[in-house]
Amino acid sequence: MGHQLLEKSTGVEQIGICTPGAVDPSKGIMKNSNTICLIGKPLQKDLEREFDLPVAMENDANCFALAEVIFGAAKGYGVVFGVIMGTGVGGGIIINSNIHQGPNHIAGEWGHHVLYPDGRDCYCGNKGCTESYISGTALEKEWYELTGENHIVTDIIDNGLYKSHPEWKDKFILNYGRALSNIIDIIDPDCIVLGGGLSKVDMLYSEGKDAVYSEVLSDHVLTPILKNQLGDSAGVFGAALLMENGQ
C-alpha cells in the first residue's frame, strides 16, 4: 500500500510516521511500544530502505500534541501536555511549538508512572502502571471481570451500563484524577489536551476534571483540560509537521 500511495503522489521527499513507542536514540530500534511486535525492531531504518526516502518517525502522543498545538485545541498555549487515552496511555510535551523528547526520548510517558506498587502486571515489566488501570483495554478487562460482559468503554458510559456497578466508574475517575494530577504537579503545563478513544468520554471534562483538581498541590488550579479538535486525524497532521518543522 505504501508503494501504491507513493506512485500516486508527486514530489514526495520525505515520509513522516507516528507510532506507538519511540526510537531508541542510541540503538535506532523501537522501544516502549504497546504494539509489542515493534519492540527491538529497526523500524525507521527498515522503512527508509524499503521506500528509499528519509523517514521522520515520532511517538504518536508527541505527534498528536504537536498537531493540536499548531492546528487544534491547544493553539496559543506555550507549554502543553497532550494525553492519549485509548488502547494504551501515552503523553507528549510541547514547549513553544516544539516536541520535548528528553535525552532518553521518553518525555511524557505518564502511562508508566506507577499508581499501585505491586499492582497489575504491565507489558513494560513493571507493576501497577497507569496504563494498566485507565487505558481502554484495562477498563474493558475490568468490566468483563466484574460482569462477564464484553463492552467498549464508551458504550459502558454513554449507555449508562456503569450505573449497575458504580464502583467501576468511581475507580476509573479516581485513578484518572490521581494520574493526571501528577502531571500538573510535575510539569504545571499551560493546558492539557486529551486525545484517543477515551477523550470522547464527556465525564472526563466534568467530574473527571474535578478529581484531577482535587489531587493537585494547589488550592486554585488554573490548568484547562481540553478536548481535542482534530480527532483521529491529529496523528497524521503531526507526522506531516515533523518534516515541516524539522522536529
Backbone torsions as a table, in degrees:
resi	resn	phi	psi	omega
1	MET	NA	-40.7	179.7
2	GLY	-58.9	-43.4	178.9
3	HIS	-65.2	-38.6	179.4
4	GLN	-63.3	-41.1	178.8
5	LEU	-64.9	-41.3	-180.0
6	LEU	-65.8	-36.5	179.4
7	GLU	-64.5	-30.9	-179.4
8	LYS	-84.9	-10.5	-177.1
9	SER	-102.0	160.9	177.0
10	THR	-127.4	145.4	174.7
11	GLY	71.5	22.8	179.0
12	VAL	-74.2	121.5	-177.7
13	GLU	-111.5	-19.6	-176.4
14	GLN	-158.7	152.2	178.7
15	ILE	-112.6	133.7	175.1
16	GLY	-110.7	133.5	-176.6
17	ILE	-134.7	134.6	169.7
18	CYS	-107.7	140.9	-173.5
19	THR	-148.7	149.5	171.3
20	PRO	-60.2	142.4	-178.8
21	GLY	86.6	-162.2	-176.6
22	ALA	-151.7	162.5	174.9
23	VAL	-88.2	124.7	176.3
24	ASP	-63.4	118.2	-173.9
25	PRO	-65.6	-23.0	-177.8
26	SER	-91.6	-27.8	-174.7
27	LYS	-112.4	-16.7	-179.9
28	GLY	73.0	19.8	179.6
29	ILE	-116.6	160.7	-179.2
30	MET	-73.7	144.5	176.5
31	LYS	-145.1	163.2	172.4
32	ASN	57.1	34.6	-179.1
33	SER	-102.9	135.2	173.6
34	ASN	-78.9	-5.2	165.2
35	THR	-89.3	86.5	-164.2
36	ILE	-60.0	-29.9	-178.2
37	CYS	-64.3	-16.4	179.6
38	LEU	-83.9	-21.4	-173.2
39	ILE	-62.2	130.1	178.8
40	GLY	83.6	0.6	-177.9
41	LYS	-98.6	141.4	177.9
42	PRO	-82.8	63.8	-171.4
43	LEU	-58.9	-43.8	-177.9
44	GLN	-62.1	-46.4	179.8
45	LYS	-65.3	-38.7	179.0
46	ASP	-62.1	-42.0	-179.3
47	LEU	-69.6	-38.7	177.7
48	GLU	-63.2	-39.2	178.1
49	ARG	-68.7	-39.9	-177.5
50	GLU	-66.5	-41.6	-173.7
51	PHE	-103.8	-5.9	179.7
52	ASP	55.1	41.6	177.4
53	LEU	-141.1	150.7	173.9
54	PRO	-66.2	140.6	-178.6
55	VAL	-119.5	123.9	171.8
56	ALA	-97.1	124.3	-175.2
57	MET	-126.4	137.0	-177.8
58	GLU	-147.7	154.8	175.8
59	ASN	-55.0	140.6	-175.5
60	ASP	-63.3	-35.0	178.9
61	ALA	-68.5	-36.2	176.6
62	ASN	-65.3	-41.8	178.0
63	CYS	-64.1	-43.0	177.6
64	PHE	-58.5	-50.1	-176.6
65	ALA	-63.3	-42.5	179.6
66	LEU	-61.1	-44.6	-179.5
67	ALA	-63.6	-39.9	179.8
68	GLU	-69.0	-28.4	176.3
69	VAL	-73.0	-43.3	-175.9
70	ILE	-77.9	-39.8	-171.8
71	PHE	-121.2	-15.5	-164.9
72	GLY	-120.2	-139.4	-170.0
73	ALA	-65.2	-27.1	-175.4
74	ALA	-98.2	12.8	179.9
75	LYS	-61.5	131.0	178.8
76	GLY	96.6	-8.3	177.9
77	TYR	-94.1	143.1	-176.4
78	GLY	-81.3	-53.9	-179.8
79	VAL	-113.2	117.1	-173.2
80	VAL	-125.9	135.8	171.3
81	PHE	-109.5	117.2	178.7
82	GLY	-97.4	128.3	-176.8
83	VAL	-107.5	131.1	169.0
84	ILE	-109.4	121.0	174.6
85	MET	-127.0	104.2	179.5
86	GLY	-147.0	-125.7	175.2
87	THR	-62.8	-28.8	173.1
88	GLY	-126.4	-170.1	177.5
89	VAL	-132.5	124.7	179.1
90	GLY	-142.0	174.5	-179.9
91	GLY	-154.7	155.1	177.4
92	GLY	-137.4	144.9	-179.2
93	ILE	-112.0	126.1	176.9
94	ILE	-117.5	127.1	178.7
95	ILE	-122.7	117.2	-178.6
96	ASN	50.6	47.8	175.6
97	SER	69.1	18.0	176.9
98	ASN	-124.2	141.5	177.2
99	ILE	-69.5	130.0	172.2
100	HIS	-98.2	111.5	-176.4
101	GLN	-94.8	-34.2	-172.3
102	GLY	81.5	158.6	-176.2
103	PRO	-63.1	-25.2	-179.8
104	ASN	-98.8	2.1	-179.2
105	HIS	58.2	41.7	178.9
106	ILE	-129.9	10.0	-179.1
107	ALA	-58.7	133.3	178.0
108	GLY	91.8	-1.3	-175.8
109	GLU	-78.0	63.8	-177.6
110	TRP	-72.5	-14.4	178.6
111	GLY	-64.5	-14.9	-179.3
112	HIS	-116.5	18.4	162.3
113	HIS	-70.9	139.2	-176.5
114	VAL	-83.3	119.8	174.4
115	LEU	-86.6	-38.5	-176.1
116	TYR	-133.8	102.5	175.0
117	PRO	-55.5	137.5	-177.4
118	ASP	62.8	25.2	177.8
119	GLY	-84.9	-148.7	-175.8
120	ARG	-64.3	146.9	176.0
121	ASP	-66.3	141.4	176.1
122	CYS	-118.6	149.9	-179.4
123	TYR	-60.4	-21.3	-178.7
124	CYS	-73.3	-12.2	-179.2
125	GLY	106.3	-14.9	177.4
126	ASN	-89.2	177.4	176.5
127	LYS	-121.8	144.4	172.9
128	GLY	76.8	21.7	-179.0
129	CYS	-66.9	151.5	177.2
130	THR	-51.0	-43.4	-178.9
131	GLU	-59.2	-29.1	-179.0
132	SER	-76.7	-1.4	-177.6
133	TYR	-125.2	-33.2	-174.7
134	ILE	-122.4	10.4	170.6
135	SER	-77.4	160.0	176.8
136	GLY	-58.7	-40.7	179.7
137	THR	-59.7	-46.2	-178.6
138	ALA	-66.8	-42.3	-178.1
139	LEU	-67.3	-38.4	178.6
140	GLU	-69.7	-36.2	175.6
141	LYS	-64.5	-42.5	179.7
142	GLU	-63.8	-39.1	178.0
143	TRP	-64.1	-41.1	178.7
144	TYR	-63.8	-42.1	179.1
145	GLU	-64.0	-30.1	-178.2
146	LEU	-81.5	-36.9	-170.8
147	THR	-120.2	-18.1	-173.4
148	GLY	77.7	11.3	-177.9
149	GLU	-115.7	143.1	176.8
150	ASN	-98.0	117.4	176.3
151	HIS	-145.0	149.1	172.9
152	ILE	-80.4	156.9	-172.8
153	VAL	-58.4	-44.3	-177.4
154	THR	-61.8	-34.7	176.6
155	ASP	-69.7	-40.3	179.6
156	ILE	-59.1	-40.3	-176.7
157	ILE	-85.5	-50.7	-175.4
158	ASP	-63.7	-33.3	-179.5
159	ASN	-92.6	4.5	175.4
160	GLY	71.1	17.3	-179.3
161	LEU	-62.3	-31.4	-177.3
162	TYR	-62.2	-19.3	-176.7
163	LYS	-63.9	-22.8	176.5
164	SER	-78.6	-17.7	177.6
165	HIS	-139.8	70.0	-174.9
166	PRO	-60.5	-21.1	179.4
167	GLU	-63.9	-29.1	177.8
168	TRP	-63.8	-49.2	179.6
169	LYS	-66.0	-42.1	-178.2
170	ASP	-61.6	-40.4	179.7
171	LYS	-68.8	-39.3	177.2
172	PHE	-59.0	-50.1	-178.4
173	ILE	-65.0	-40.1	178.0
174	LEU	-60.4	-48.8	-178.0
175	ASN	-67.5	-38.1	175.7
176	TYR	-60.7	-45.6	179.6
177	GLY	-61.8	-45.3	179.8
178	ARG	-64.6	-43.7	-175.8
179	ALA	-66.7	-46.6	-175.7
180	LEU	-76.2	-27.9	176.9
181	SER	-64.6	-31.1	177.2
182	ASN	-61.2	-37.1	179.0
183	ILE	-64.5	-43.6	179.4
184	ILE	-65.5	-41.7	179.4
185	ASP	-62.9	-37.3	-174.5
186	ILE	-86.2	-46.0	-174.1
187	ILE	-100.4	-33.6	-174.3
188	ASP	51.0	58.3	-176.8
189	PRO	-70.3	162.8	176.6
190	ASP	-69.5	-29.2	173.3
191	CYS	-159.9	162.5	172.1
192	ILE	-120.2	133.4	177.8
193	VAL	-121.2	131.8	-176.1
194	LEU	-97.6	137.7	175.0
195	GLY	-137.7	179.5	-175.8
196	GLY	88.7	171.6	-175.2
197	GLY	-57.7	-35.8	-177.5
198	LEU	-76.1	-11.6	177.3
199	SER	-65.9	-13.1	178.0
200	LYS	-81.1	-7.8	-178.5
201	VAL	-79.4	108.5	-172.6
202	ASP	-61.3	-32.6	-175.7
203	MET	-66.9	-14.7	176.1
204	LEU	-67.3	-21.6	-178.8
205	TYR	-99.2	0.1	179.4
206	SER	-120.2	-92.0	-179.8
207	GLU	-69.0	-27.1	174.1
208	GLY	-64.0	-44.7	177.3
209	LYS	-61.6	-41.6	178.5
210	ASP	-61.1	-38.6	178.9
211	ALA	-65.7	-38.8	176.7
212	VAL	-63.0	-52.4	-176.0
213	TYR	-61.1	-33.8	-177.6
214	SER	-68.2	-19.8	-178.1
215	GLU	-97.8	-11.2	-175.7
216	VAL	-75.2	146.5	-178.5
217	LEU	-79.7	58.4	177.7
218	SER	-162.1	139.9	179.7
219	ASP	-73.4	-24.6	-177.0
220	HIS	-133.2	105.6	-175.3
221	VAL	-95.3	128.0	-176.0
222	LEU	-106.3	0.0	-174.3
223	THR	-77.9	113.0	177.4
224	PRO	-73.3	142.6	173.6
225	ILE	-109.9	110.6	-168.2
226	LEU	-107.8	147.2	171.6
227	LYS	-85.2	139.3	-179.3
228	ASN	-61.8	158.2	177.1
229	GLN	-108.4	-18.2	-172.5
230	LEU	-97.0	-7.9	177.5
231	GLY	59.3	-143.2	-176.7
232	ASP	-69.8	-10.9	-179.0
233	SER	-83.9	-8.8	-174.4
234	ALA	-58.1	-43.2	-178.9
235	GLY	-62.5	-37.1	179.1
236	VAL	-65.8	-45.6	177.2
237	PHE	-61.2	-41.9	-179.9
238	GLY	-63.7	-39.7	178.6
239	ALA	-63.6	-39.0	177.3
240	ALA	-65.9	-36.5	-179.5
241	LEU	-68.4	-21.7	178.0
242	LEU	-57.2	-38.0	-178.8
243	MET	-80.4	-45.3	-175.7
244	GLU	-64.4	-40.4	-176.0
245	ASN	-93.7	-1.6	-178.8
246	GLY	63.7	35.7	-178.2
247	GLN	-69.8	NA	NA
